[in-house]
Amino acid sequence: MPARRRIPALTAVLALIAGLLSALAPSPAIAASTDIASGSVHWGIKESWRNYIGSGVIMTGGVTRASDGAFDFPVTAGSFDDSGNALTLRLAGSVRFAAYCQDATAYTGCLLDSTFSNLRLVLSAERQEIRGDYAGISRDTPGGAITHYEDVAIATVNALGAVPSVEGGLTAWPAMPTVAGEGFPLYPVGTTMDPVSLTYAGAGGAPDLGEHWSTPGAPAFAPGATWVGAADPASRDVLVGARALHVVERAAASATSLSVRALDPSTLSPLATTEVSLAASATYAVVNDPASDRVFVLTQVRTNVGGVRGGTATLTALTLTGDRYDAKVVGTLTGTAYTLNAMAWNPVAGEVAVVTQVRGTADERFTLTRAAGGDGPLTSTPIVLPASLTGAQRAAALFGANTPKAGG
């Protein structure tokens, strides 16, 4: 019986302690939103536009002209939220630009007429912009009807790196670059506008405009599938197709064949394999048509005629079909004294293009050979480059990056 009497008493004591701890625990911080009722925003909209308009600038609602030609817009309302340092300022007044008017005093019948009003400046982590209403005549139809645009992003503000000063109850932001925003019809998006600066009575701070990662330090890539090819190949090309990765390898510089493998892009498991024969001293080039999963191999017998290494070249098309490659010899480039310079797949024309060169300085020493569709008959056309090109420019235009390989 005595033990039973202590249980209610102990429960009461624990409840009392819990209540005291709850009463003494600090309350969580509550974000404060401060109303703003006064201040000034200094913005010239665009200096070149002001200079072009000239004297036809009409200001209302307390807007004044500063010594640098820009405008000072009075702040009539706004707020600052310290949870994210988000600032919104509403500006009074309007600025109208008018030029080439029938009545230059009353500013009526103008060919150019544009008005900025109901401006609002927003600086937050999500948005940094000057919004407002714009009414104007299109530049394409001078003297035409005035079109009204409500609450559009007239300019975006680059506030990155800008630090406001807060002192004596006043917050001041330094000049920040602005560019034309989306929805503003007077200038294309991104056109440089005038910088904006501001001062207001109230709390302030810069929003966090930096980049953030959800998992700092997490690796960008994780180990996945693995494929092991030749231990130390003389050359290897990896071509990306629509359904497969195509790997072309020459095991050694003297190898008499190229191995061509199709690998599953996710698992890297083999899908198909084939061999392309070539002479021990042959050079070769490979390209592919990603859309059709075709690989084109151009092999050239190495000869030496008059100091020029070259010889008959054979173009072979390999088409991935299910679990095999279907091979087709497209054609041959005959001759003994020319150099195979480069080969490429032209996705626009849908053709294989090969550039060759004979020795000498003749204007027509370069030849472009095409295979329409990749497997059509070979057609050759001389290439004549402008004489004004430098040697480096000629090399870049003709040889490109996909030059032939001997095996290393």
Sequence and secondary structure as in RCSB ss.txt:
>XXXX:A:sequence
MPARRRIPALTAVLALIAGLLSALAPSPAIAASTDIASGSVHWGIKESWRNYIGSGVIMTGGVTRASDGAFDFPV
TAGSFDDSGNALTLRLAGSVRFAAYCQDATAYTGCLLDSTFSNLRLVLSAERQEIRGDYAGISRDTPGGAITHYE
DVAIATVNALGAVPSVEGGLTAWPAMPTVAGEGFPLYPVGTTMDPVSLTYAGAGGAPDLGEHWSTPGAPAFAPGA
TWVGAADPASRDVLVGARALHVVERAAASATSLSVRALDPSTLSPLATTEVSLAASATYAVVNDPASDRVFVLTQ
VRTNVGGVRGGTATLTALTLTGDRYDAKVVGTLTGTAYTLNAMAWNPVAGEVAVVTQVRGTADERFTLTRAAGGD
GPLTSTPIVLPASLTGAQRAAALFGANTPKAGG
>XXXX:A:secstr
 HHHHHHHHHHHHHHHHHHHHHHHS       EEEE  EEEEE S HHHHHHHTT EEEETT EE TTS EEEEE
EEEEEETTTTEEEEEE  EEEEEEEEEETTTTEEEEEEEEEEEEEEEESSS EEEEEEEEEE TTSTT  EEEEE
EEEEEEE  TT   EEETTEEEEEEE EEE TT SSS TT B   EEEEEES       S   SSTT  S     
     SS SEEEEEE SS EEEEEESSTT SEEEEEEE TTT  EEEEEEEE  TT EEEEEEETTTTEEEEEEE
  EEETTEEE  EEEEEEEEETTEEEEEEEEEE  SSEEEEEEEEETTTTEEEEEEEESS  TT EEEEEEETTT
S EEEEEE   TTS HHHHHHHHT S   BS  
